[in-house]
Amino acid sequence: MFGYVRPYKDEIKIKEFEIFKNYYCGTCVAVGKHNYLGRFLLNYDSVFLSLFLSSLFLDSEIPKKKFCPFVFKKVNIYSNKYIDYSASLNIFLVSKKLFDDYKDNKNFFALLGAKMLDTKSQNFEKVDSLLNKIWELEKKECNDIDKLTDLFGEILETFTEIEEVKLRKDYAAIRFFSYNLGRWIYLIDAIDDYEKDVKKGKFNPLKDKFNKDMLKFILANYIKNIQNAFELIDFKKNRPIIENVVYFGLPKRIEEILNKNTCKAR
């Protein structure tokens, strides 16, 4: 469930999108420091976490030049402890997803990929516990979407459990923002996978109760909560970029996924 949280390019200034790219490339480089394979599995959600956490504290950052083997030229990157933290989470979550793919489908390539990602040095016990709860519910084919999204919301809340974040006056708003974003991500991922899962006979929490209007209403409520929390957060910088994601990027993803030709109301 990765890659849904990103800016909407048609509504963002060029200079701001360049800053976002610096975080993207910086997170990619940070992932590579932990495990080079992970650079091929970088997702936008982890990049947004890099941007979000950095924007809470760092008034300014000076980009560095780094050669990128993917575009075969030097690119600008940002580098800080919040980017490193997001990179570690990216590797951990991808590894967990690959292990789950193996448990669900006995896909030995997924198992091999998971073992090749080094997560031994990372300690995300609370995230691991919550992910296991979700996997157990999905294994039992639980279709309580409220319970499932709640657990994934808790996971994103834990991403903000950093000492300096917890000391902020707006920490409650930051947690509420993260919690609702987590619920939104889980649900939009279930919608995105719905047709594919039905065709393959795989479990999907929306099975037998896919209602386009209802799902659009729920997603809109999550976004409203995210927007309300956003307005209460004191960002030191990059507010317009995060605002673009919140007010344009997330709604645009709903529109794209719900209106896919293959995604029809049941």
C-alpha positions as CSV (number, residue, x, y, z in Angstrom):
1,M,0.0,0.0,0.0
2,F,2.4,2.6,-1.2
3,G,2.7,5.6,-3.5
4,Y,-0.5,7.5,-3.1
5,V,0.6,10.6,-1.3
6,R,2.2,13.0,-3.8
7,P,1.8,16.6,-5.1
8,Y,-0.5,17.4,-8.0
9,K,1.9,18.7,-10.6
10,D,-0.7,20.9,-12.4
11,E,-1.2,23.0,-9.3
12,I,2.3,23.3,-8.0
13,K,5.0,25.9,-8.8
14,I,8.1,24.7,-10.7
15,K,10.4,25.8,-7.9
16,E,8.3,24.0,-5.3
17,F,8.3,20.8,-7.3
18,E,12.1,21.0,-7.6
19,I,12.2,21.1,-3.8
20,F,10.0,18.1,-3.6
21,K,12.3,16.3,-6.1
22,N,15.2,17.1,-3.8
23,Y,13.5,15.3,-1.0
24,Y,12.7,12.4,-3.3
25,C,16.3,12.0,-4.4
26,G,17.5,12.6,-0.9
27,T,15.3,9.8,0.4
28,C,16.4,7.5,-2.4
29,V,20.1,8.1,-1.5
30,A,19.3,7.5,2.2
31,V,17.5,4.2,1.4
32,G,20.6,3.2,-0.6
33,K,22.8,3.7,2.4
34,H,20.8,1.1,4.3
35,N,20.3,-1.3,1.3
36,Y,20.9,-0.6,-2.3
37,L,18.1,-2.9,-3.4
38,G,15.7,-0.6,-1.5
39,R,16.3,2.2,-4.0
40,F,14.3,0.3,-6.6
41,L,11.4,0.1,-4.1
42,L,11.2,3.7,-3.0
43,N,7.6,5.1,-2.7
44,Y,6.1,8.6,-2.6
45,D,4.6,8.1,0.8
46,S,8.0,7.8,2.4
47,V,9.2,10.8,0.5
48,F,6.2,12.8,1.9
49,L,7.2,11.7,5.4
50,S,10.7,13.0,4.7
51,L,9.2,16.3,3.6
52,F,6.6,16.5,6.4
53,L,9.0,15.9,9.3
54,S,11.8,18.1,7.9
55,S,9.3,20.9,7.4
56,L,8.4,20.8,11.1
57,F,11.9,21.8,12.3
58,L,14.4,22.8,9.7
59,D,14.1,26.5,8.6
60,S,16.4,26.0,5.7
61,E,18.3,23.3,3.9
62,I,21.1,23.5,1.3
63,P,20.9,20.9,-1.4
64,K,24.0,18.8,-2.2
65,K,25.0,17.4,-5.6
66,K,25.0,13.7,-5.9
67,F,25.4,11.5,-9.0
68,C,22.3,9.4,-9.7
69,P,22.9,6.1,-11.6
70,F,19.2,6.0,-12.6
71,V,19.3,9.3,-14.7
72,F,23.1,9.2,-15.2
73,K,23.7,12.7,-14.0
74,K,24.1,14.7,-10.8
75,V,21.0,15.7,-9.0
76,N,20.2,17.9,-6.0
77,I,19.5,16.1,-2.7
78,Y,18.6,17.0,0.8
79,S,20.1,15.1,3.7
80,N,19.0,15.1,7.4
81,K,18.0,12.8,10.2
82,Y,14.3,12.9,9.3
83,I,15.1,11.7,5.7
84,D,17.2,8.9,7.2
85,Y,14.3,7.9,9.5
86,S,11.9,7.9,6.6
87,A,14.3,5.8,4.5
88,S,14.6,3.2,7.3
89,L,10.8,3.0,7.5
90,N,10.5,2.6,3.8
91,I,12.8,-0.4,3.8
92,F,11.1,-1.9,6.8
93,L,7.6,-1.6,5.3
94,V,8.6,-2.9,1.9
95,S,10.3,-5.9,3.6
96,K,7.1,-6.6,5.6
97,K,4.9,-6.3,2.5
98,L,7.2,-8.8,0.6
99,F,6.9,-11.2,3.6
100,D,3.2,-10.9,3.5
101,D,3.1,-11.5,-0.2
102,Y,5.0,-14.7,0.5
103,K,2.7,-15.8,3.3
104,D,-0.4,-15.1,1.1
105,N,0.8,-16.4,-2.2
106,K,3.9,-18.6,-1.5
107,N,5.8,-16.2,-3.8
108,F,9.4,-17.3,-3.3
109,F,10.7,-14.2,-5.2
110,A,8.9,-12.0,-2.6
111,L,10.6,-14.1,0.2
112,L,14.0,-13.6,-1.5
113,G,13.5,-9.9,-1.9
114,A,12.4,-9.6,1.8
115,K,15.5,-11.4,3.0
116,M,17.7,-9.3,0.8
117,L,16.5,-6.1,2.6
118,D,18.4,-5.6,5.8
119,T,16.0,-4.6,8.6
120,K,17.8,-6.2,11.5
121,S,19.2,-2.9,12.7
122,Q,15.8,-1.2,12.6
123,N,13.5,-1.3,15.6
124,F,9.9,-0.6,14.7
125,E,8.2,-3.1,17.1
126,K,5.0,-1.1,17.5
127,V,4.6,-0.8,13.7
128,D,5.4,-4.5,13.3
129,S,2.7,-5.4,15.9
130,L,0.0,-3.3,14.2
131,L,0.9,-4.7,10.8
132,N,0.6,-8.2,12.1
133,K,-2.8,-7.4,13.6
134,I,-3.9,-6.2,10.1
135,W,-2.5,-9.3,8.4
136,E,-4.3,-11.6,10.9
137,L,-7.6,-9.8,10.3
138,E,-7.1,-10.0,6.5
139,K,-6.2,-13.7,6.8
140,K,-9.6,-14.2,8.5
141,E,-11.2,-12.2,5.6
142,C,-12.4,-9.6,8.0
143,N,-14.4,-7.0,6.0
144,D,-14.7,-4.5,8.9
145,I,-13.1,-1.6,6.9
146,D,-13.5,0.7,9.9
147,K,-11.3,-1.6,12.1
148,L,-8.7,-2.1,9.4
149,T,-8.4,1.6,8.5
150,D,-8.2,2.4,12.2
151,L,-5.2,0.1,12.7
152,F,-3.4,1.6,9.7
153,G,-4.2,5.0,11.0
154,E,-2.5,4.0,14.3
155,I,0.6,2.9,12.2
156,L,1.0,6.3,10.7
157,E,0.5,7.9,14.1
158,T,3.5,6.0,15.3
159,F,5.7,7.5,12.6
160,T,5.4,10.8,14.5
161,E,6.4,9.4,17.8
162,I,9.8,11.1,17.8
163,E,10.8,13.0,21.0
164,E,11.1,16.4,19.4
165,V,7.8,16.0,17.6
166,K,6.0,14.9,20.8
167,L,7.2,18.1,22.6
168,R,5.6,20.4,20.0
169,K,2.5,22.4,21.0
170,D,0.7,21.2,17.8
171,Y,1.5,17.5,18.4
172,A,-2.2,16.6,18.7
173,A,-2.8,18.1,15.3
174,I,0.2,16.2,13.8
175,R,-1.1,12.9,15.2
176,F,-4.6,13.6,13.9
177,F,-3.2,14.5,10.5
178,S,-1.2,11.3,10.4
179,Y,-4.0,9.0,11.7
180,N,-6.5,10.2,9.1
181,L,-3.9,10.0,6.4
182,G,-3.2,6.4,7.4
183,R,-7.0,5.6,7.2
184,W,-7.1,7.2,3.8
185,I,-4.1,5.3,2.4
186,Y,-5.5,1.9,3.5
187,L,-8.9,2.6,2.0
188,I,-7.6,4.0,-1.3
189,D,-5.3,1.0,-1.6
190,A,-8.2,-1.4,-1.1
191,I,-10.2,0.5,-3.8
192,D,-7.2,0.5,-6.2
193,D,-6.7,-3.3,-5.8
194,Y,-10.4,-4.2,-5.8
195,E,-10.9,-5.3,-9.4
196,K,-7.5,-7.1,-9.5
197,D,-8.3,-8.9,-6.3
198,V,-11.8,-9.9,-7.4
199,K,-10.5,-11.3,-10.7
200,K,-7.8,-13.3,-8.9
201,G,-10.1,-14.5,-6.2
202,K,-8.0,-12.8,-3.5
203,F,-9.3,-11.2,-0.3
204,N,-10.3,-7.6,-0.4
205,P,-12.0,-5.9,2.5
206,L,-14.5,-4.2,0.1
207,K,-15.6,-7.5,-1.4
208,D,-19.4,-7.6,-1.7
209,K,-19.8,-4.1,-0.5
210,F,-18.1,-1.9,-3.1
211,N,-20.2,1.2,-3.3
212,K,-18.6,4.1,-5.2
213,D,-20.6,6.9,-3.6
214,M,-20.2,5.6,-0.1
215,L,-16.4,5.1,-0.5
216,K,-16.1,8.6,-2.0
217,F,-17.9,10.0,1.0
218,I,-15.7,8.2,3.5
219,L,-12.5,9.3,1.7
220,A,-13.7,12.9,1.6
221,N,-14.3,12.8,5.3
222,Y,-10.7,11.6,5.9
223,I,-9.4,14.4,3.7
224,K,-11.5,16.9,5.6
225,N,-10.0,15.8,8.8
226,I,-6.5,15.9,7.3
227,Q,-7.1,19.5,6.0
228,N,-8.5,20.6,9.4
229,A,-5.4,19.3,11.1
230,F,-3.1,20.8,8.5
231,E,-4.4,24.3,9.3
232,L,-3.3,23.8,12.9
233,I,0.3,22.7,12.2
234,D,3.1,25.2,12.4
235,F,5.4,24.3,9.5
236,K,8.8,26.1,9.4
237,K,8.9,25.8,5.6
238,N,7.5,24.0,2.6
239,R,3.9,24.7,3.6
240,P,2.7,25.3,0.0
241,I,4.1,21.9,-1.1
242,I,2.3,20.1,1.7
243,E,-0.8,22.2,1.1
244,N,-0.7,21.1,-2.5
245,V,-0.7,17.4,-1.5
246,V,-3.5,17.9,1.0
247,Y,-5.8,20.0,-1.1
248,F,-5.0,18.8,-4.6
249,G,-2.9,15.7,-4.6
250,L,-5.1,13.5,-2.4
251,P,-8.4,14.5,-4.0
252,K,-6.9,13.9,-7.4
253,R,-5.9,10.4,-6.5
254,I,-9.4,9.6,-5.4
255,E,-10.7,10.9,-8.7
256,E,-8.2,8.9,-10.7
257,I,-8.7,5.6,-8.8
258,L,-12.5,5.7,-8.5
259,N,-12.9,6.7,-12.1
260,K,-10.7,4.0,-13.6
261,N,-12.5,2.3,-16.5
262,T,-12.0,-1.0,-14.7
263,C,-13.3,0.2,-11.3
264,K,-17.0,0.2,-11.4
265,A,-19.6,0.5,-8.7
266,R,-21.0,-2.8,-7.6
